[in-house]
Amino acid sequence: LAKTTQPISMDSYEGQEVNITCSHNNIATNDYITWYQQFPSQGPRFIIQGYKTKVTNEVASLFIPADRKSSTLSLPRVSLSDTAVYYCLASGTYKYIFGTGTRLKVLA
Amino acid sequence: DTAVSQTPKYLVTQMGNDKSIKCEQNLGHDTMYWYKQDSKKFLKIMFSYNNKELIINETVPNRFSPKSPDKAHLNLHINSLELGDSAVYFCASSSGQGAKEQFFGPGTRLTVL
């Protein structure tokens, strides 16, 4: 059974770059990696998705190495409002496995 | 307009009762999901429907029965509630199966006493 693990928590200061890793050793060939952000009392919200190499959008970058056994979400210049729980998701046909979640706290 | 809505937002009930949670999406999506988030914040898929057909049914007790009357709705009925059913239940939708962006509802916090 595929497992998707993340660090439990991270602290950062405003303006810094934050990198959150996700380990997905048993990822299948057709699985994609997606990252979601969740604020308290809200549903998760899509951040970014990728298959391999690097993907960048207006809020984040996603790095997936060639072996695809891990991925790294990069948040440039975080602000206090980025304090949230971040989840990676390995998904393919009929399969959706969320990571354990990383609680990011951004300090002033 | 809310994209994915759930009712009720909070549900407190006694063990042994039967309860339902309703979900509606106005995004025109054809795939809908139910997830359970436990007290440790782990998110686990329970069910997925595509065009009103059940396509994913994880190892969920058969006390949980999803029903999709049409593509825009996916309801969750729970029989004989147990203490361990206490959790936050999220509905989500996407435009197709597989690795598509999912849009989540606000969640329903279920507390079983």
Interface residues (C-beta under 8 A of the other chain):
Chain A: N30 D31 Y32 T34 Y36 S41 Q42 G43 P44 R45 F46 Q49 V85 Y87 S91 G92 T93 Y94 Y96 I97 F98 T100 G101
Chain B: V4 Y33 K41 F42 L43 K44 I45 S48 I55 I56 F90 A92 Q97 G98 A99 E101 Q102 F103 F104 G105 P106 G107
